[in-house]
Amino acid sequence: MSDTVREPVTTARPELIRPRVPENDWDDWRWHMRRRITNVDKARQWINLSADEEEAIAGVAGKYRWSVTPYYASLMDPDDPACPVRQQAVPALGELMEFPGAEVDPVGDTYYRKTNRVVHKYPDRVIMLITEACPVYCRHCTRKFHTTDVDGTYFRDDEGGSFEEDLRYIADHPEIRDVLLTGGDPLSYQDGKLEEIIAGLRAIPSVEIIRIGSRFPVLLPQRITEELCSMLARYHPVWLNTHFNHPKEITPEAAAAVDRLLRHGIPVGNQTVLLRGINDDVAVMRTLMTELLRIRVRPYYLYHCDNVTGVSHFMTTVEKGWEIMDGLQGHITGFGVPQYVLTTRIGKIPIARPSFTPTPDGLLLRNYRGQEMVVGGDAQPITESDTR
């Protein structure tokens, strides 16, 4: 056993002395889960809490859960409440404000729920909400009512109940070829429990693809062990989508976790949420996307932040999203540009600004530099009427 002591890098004031953690403990994801930060006293070991943060922590008590892994806390600027990592994890007063139109389930998970866990919204795919638990309760979570609200849940019955009904529903609907495990974070479960669920899905002939939605590569990359990856590889094709929101989250540990997944044949995609004060900046978003490509993570979606109760203070305008997308398209390689979408009860709707306008003379096209040209009718597809 190594007796090396890990001392997280800090620029804190002298009175803040962060914990000294033995390397073998730091590399153990279970150690981090057991020692999550859940109160002011523990938080003060990692950051200098502002008066507003302390007020918010007191205000969410009994309303919203909060917890932060030591790993994720080590990425926080100890003196800056505006730190993009800190804002995602530490309660804020905005969570207690009321915003017009805010809902606890704006995307309709409970509306489309067919069993305790299965949400069937699209023709050939479903999600399974397998847990409410997360290593860090992200303050911007779309399913905040399910994961973070102390009295809330999207489950019809208890989380610990049998999966038999859920698996039977999927088996009875052979049009379902793609199953996304989400929650909460599915990797909160131990490998054995997770394998039971995945094996049950793989036993259904019509299920072709199993996907896992997890923020562990970001919040606690130590969870992505060789043992976990080897288990997942037994049930291919398995995909994993994760959720980096800021370049500060792309660390050597995160890169190593992604590498382990890729070496076991598990493709990794990324879904970013556009968040006010965190990544609503062209330079930040451009750096995030190029850094993701560097560690071989494919940008997938850029979500417009949903108007979720307790989350609305993170929302930007759609115009800000267009500005971000205009700053990506053409400026970085095409497969590094995510699709900008708004999630609604009727599905994920692409909302990127069109780069063309129909005119009587053809299509008026606009490139990433703002240059324009008209492509005439000869660029249009031949219709049936044209051949008569």
Secondary structure, DSSP 8 states (H G I E B T S, - for coil): ----EE-------TT-----EEHHHHT-HHHHHHT-B-SHHHHTTT----HHHHHHHHHHTTTB---B-HHHHTTS-TT-TT-HHHHHHS--GGGGS--TT-BS-TT-TTTSB-SSSEEEEETTEEEEE--S--SS--TT-TTHHHHTBTT--S-SS-TTS-SHHHHHHHHT-TT--EEEEESS-GGGS-HHHHHHHHHHHHTSTT--EEEEE--HHHH-GGGS-HHHHHHHHTT-SEEEEE---SGGG--HHHHHHHHHHHHTT--EEEEEEE-TTTT-SHHHHHHHHHHHHHTT-EEEEEEE---BTTTGGG---HHHHHHHHHHHBTTB-GGG--EEEEEETTEEEE----SEEEETTEEEEE-TTS-EEEE-GGGS---GGGG-
